[in-house]
Every structure is written in structure tokens, then in C-alpha cells.
Amino acid sequence: MGDRFDAKYLKNVDSMHFIMPFMYPNRCDNEAFFSFRIDLTEVNKYIEKKNADNPDYKYNLFQCLIAATLKTITLRSKLSIFIHNKKMYKRNEISTAFTVKQEFSDEGGEVLAFIHAKPEWTIDDLHNEIRRQLLKLKNKSYKDESTGVMDKFNALPKFISRPILNAVCYLEKKGHIPPALVETDPYHSTVNFANLGSIGLPSGYHHLTNWGTTSMFVVIGKKDRMPFYENDQVVFKDGVDLNITMDERIADGYYFSKSMKILQYFLAHPDLLDEPFNTKLPDEVFKNL
């Protein structure tokens, strides 16, 4: 009773997490923002090793960042919780989404990539799935399911489409929206990515939305030479800035802090991405983070 098509209703939560959605019902009013600068020394070596055999579709930084994030969420189960209609839910699966520009021009269309990850996946499985989707999405005639549905609504006379869309938004708010309508909606994924570095921009803040269920948004900036402090000296290395927006109602500050340290640990030790996402860290490593 109370379960959704994509998640289980959490009935036995502590009193604070039961009451918070009533006090603060909107996801956009409960954003916690984290900003990190990642030293890419080890990631660069790892990518070079993965591409040593010159594969048709090369490994890259974006794949490493997604894999590290999905691995962290897999191990830190509270990060896959979301609050909807004043109730807490635990997702049935971990997923990620991002927008793909079909052509780098002002007129180039955008389509949505939506990846359903599995606990036994490694970065190789993620790499292959991204390759499969990009080959499909780069076809200019292709439209993902969510974009196709939006186009159909937009083609209707506005006096018809407006009340239908109001009804859809009401159903979504109550958790009864037909799954087919949000099958590739990025705001119904576990974590949404924006790779601003791919268009030459620095990292920045991105809001959450009250629509949908996404509790985590990751913005990736442009890879560049950046200052890092080592032994009281400034050293320039390849780096990238990550900005993460979270729904603060799904966990406490200590849990978020530990999770962010685990994410950074995976990027400092990228060989761990070759292990299944559900492979736990050794106890001595976990305790010292």
C-alpha cells in the first residue's frame, strides 16, 4: 500500500523525516549545495590506460564522473530516496539522465539520454550503454519518448492542451502519472547531470524541481589547469569543478558529508570503477573518510 511504479513507500521513518515534508513540502525550498574541485591526475592516467587499445568509442572524464556518482549512490542508499506528495520513497532502481545536443549550433536540437543502471555494472557497462544511446540520439530524426510526448501536446490547440497538461501535472503531483509519460524525463531519474564543460562553460549552480522525483543534480565544469594546495604551496594541475545540489530532507548532514567524501575517493582511486558498483569499500578506508 502506498508504493509507486518506480519506488517503495517508506512507512517506518523517524519522526523528523516524517514531519519535514509537511513543514517544507517543496523540493526547491530544501536545496543543499556542495562544491568540489577534483584533482584529475589519477583520472587522466586511468583514462589513458582504458584507451590504450584505441577503442572505437573512447573512455572520457564524463563517463568517470557518472560512474563514480552511480557507485556512490549504490553504496549510500539514502541518496536514492525522494520525497513526493509529502511521502518518502526508496527507488526501485538507480538511474541517471543528461541532455545531448544533436548538433553544436544555435539551431541544434536537444534530446534526452536516460540510463537505468544495475548494481553489478562497472564503468565498462556504463561506457557501452552511453555509446549505444549516443549512436541513437545523434540521429537528427530521432526523438526520445518524453520529447515526442511534449511535441504531441504542443501540436494540439492550446484550449485543448492546457487542461490536459494541468491534469497531467495534477496526476504527477499525486504520484499517479502514467509511467510512459515520464519514461525518459530527466527529472524522474536518481541523479541528473549537466556537462557544462562540453560547451566550454565553468561549473555552476543548478536548481532542483518540484516536478518529478530527482533529489540530486550534478553540474560538471570545464576541465582546465587549476590551483591546488600541497604542503603550503600552490601547484597547478588538471582539474574540474563539480557542483552538486541535493534535497536536504532525504538525509542528515553527516550522511551527505560521508557520501561526498566517498565520491571524491573514487575519483582519486579510479581503478575502483572497474569493480561492480555494489562493491563495498574496505572498512578501514570507509572509517577514515
N, C-alpha and C positions, 0 to 999 in steps of 0.2 A: 504494500500500500504506500502510495506517495512516490514510487520510483518513476523516473523519466525514461524515454527511449535511449538516452545516452548516459545515464548516471543513476546511482543508487541514493535514495534519500537517507541522510544521516539522522537517525532518530535520537540516539543517545549521545548528545554533545553536552559539554559543560554549560553551566548556566550563563556565563558571559557570552559564549558564542551562540547560544540560543536567543539571548536578548538583543545583541548588537544589530542584527538585521532589522529589528523593529525600530531601534533608535536611529540607525543610519542605513536607510533602505536602498540608497543609490550607490552603485559601484563607483561612479565618477567622484563622489564625495569622500571616498575612502582610499585614495591612492597613496601608496608609499613608493618613494623614488630612490633608486640606487644608481650610483655612477662609479664605473671602474675603468682603469687604464690597464690594458693587458700587454705584458711583455711577450712579443711573438718570437723570441729567439728559438725556443724549443718547437713551437708550432711550425715555423719555417723549415726546420730540419725534418720534422715529421712529414710535411707535405712533399718535400724534395724526395724523401725515401719512398713515399707512396706512389710518386710519379716516376720512379726510376725506370720502370719498364715501359714508359711512354704510352699510357693507356689512351684510348680514343677520347674519353671524357675524363679530364684530369681532376684530381682532388684539389680543393681550394680552401681558403680560410672560412668562407661562408658555411661549407659543409662541416668543418671542425667545430664552429661555434654552435651550430644547430645540434650536432651530435653530443657535445658536452652538456648543452642545456637539457636535451631529452634524457640523457643519462642521469643528470642531477635530479630531474623531476621523477624519474623512475624510482630512484633510491629515496627520495624525500616525498612521501606520498601526499602530504598535506598540500603540496604545491599543485596537485591536480584537483583540489576542492574548488567548487564555485558556489556562490550564493545567488539564488534566483527565487523571486516571489517570496522573499523573507525566509527561505529554507536553505539549508546547507546540503550539498550533494557531492558525492565522490564519483568521478568519471569512470566509465567502463573501460576506457582506453586512453592512451596519451597520444595527442595529435599536435601537429604544427601546421601553420599556414603562412604564406607570404605572397606578395603580388609580383607578377612577372610582366615586365614591359616587353611587348612583342617587337617593338622597334624603337630605337633611341632617337625619337623625333617628337616634335610638339604634337603631331597628329597620331603618333603610335599608340595603339590600343593597349589596354591592361587586362590581364586575365589572372585568375586566382589558382595557386597551387595549394593543395590540401593533402597532407601526408599523415596516414594512420600508422603510427609506429608500434612495434611489438617489443616486449621486454627482452626477447632473445636476440634482437637486432644488434649489429655492430655498425661502425661507421661505413663499412663496405655495403651493407644492406641499404643504409640511408643514401649513400652515393649512387647506387644503382636505381633507387626509386626516384631520386631527384632527376637523374639523367632521363629516365623513362617519361617523367612528366614534362620536362623541358622540351623534349623532342615533340611532344604532342602540343604543348602550349605555344611554341614558336610558330606553329602553323597559323597564318593570319586569318584563316577562315574558321579556326576553332574558337568556340566559346565554352567556358566552363558552365556547369549546371546553374550556379547562382546567378551569373551574368545573363544566361539565357532566360531565366525566370524574370529578372528585372526588366529585360528588354520587352518581354511579353506584356508586363504591367504597363510599361511606358508607352506601348503601342496602342493601348486602349484609350478611348475618350476619357478625359480627366474626370467627368462626372460619374464614370463607372469605376475607374481605377482607384480614385481616392477612398471611397467607402470600403473597397476590397482591401486596400493596404491598411486602413485603420483596423479592419477586422483581423488581418494578419498580425499586426503589432499587438493587438489585444491577446490573441492566442499565444504569441511568443511570450508575452509578459506573464501569462498564466501557466506557461510550460506545456502547452498543448499544440504547438505549431507542427504541421506535418514534416517529418524528417526530410523529405525530398526537397523542401523549400530552402533548407539550410545545409544541404549536403556538403557544399564547398564554401560555405560562409566562413571567412576567417575569424569572425567574432564568435564562432561556436567551436573553436579549437582550444586546446590546452594553453598553447603559447603562440603568439603572433609575432612575426619578425618583420622588421623594416630594414633592408640593407641599403642605407643611405650612402655608404661608401661606394657602391656600384655606380652611383651617379655623381660622384665627386664631392659629396657633402660631408661635413663633420657630423658626429653623433648629436642627437638632440632628444628632447622630451617628447613622448607620445602619450596621449591620454588613453585611458580605458573607456569603455562604452557601457551604458546601461542596457542597451540592446545586447542580446546574446549571453554567453557564459564565460568568455575569456577573462581569466584572472591575472594574466601575465603578458606583458608586451616588452619585446627586446628590440632596441634600436642599435644598429651597428654603424659606426662612423667609418671614415676613410682611413685606410692603412697608411701610415706615414712614419717618418723619423720623429721620435718623441723623447722628451727628457724623462729619465728615471733616476732615483736617488740610490746610490750604492756607496756605503762606507763614507757617508757625509759628502759625497761628490755627485755631481750631475753627469750622467752618462746618457748619450743619445743612442737609442736602439729602435728597431722596427716595433711599432706598437699600434694598438687600435683602442678606441674608447667604446665602451658598452654602457648604455643607459637602460635600466630596467624599471618598469612601472608595475607594481603589484597591488592587488586588492588586500589591504592590510587586515581585513576581517577574517581571512582564512587561516591565519596562524599568528603566533606572537613574534616579537622582535628577535628573541634568541633563535627561534627556528629559522627565520629569514636569514639571520647573520650566518648561522652554520651552513645553510644551503648555498649562500653566495660564496662562502669560502671553499666549499666542495666544488662548485663550478670553476672557480679560479684554479683549484688544484688540478682538475682535469686538463685545463689549458696549459698549465705548467708541466704536466706529465701526459702529453697527448698519446703516448703509446697505449694508455689505458682505454682509449677509444676503440682499439682493436678487440677489446673484450666485450661480451654482451652487456647491454645497458643495465641489466639487473645484477651484474657482478658487484658485490659489496666491496667497499674499501676495507683494508685490514683494520682491526680495532685500534692498533697503535697509531695509525695515520688519522683515523676518524677522531680519536680523542684529542689529538694535538692540533686539530684545525680550529 
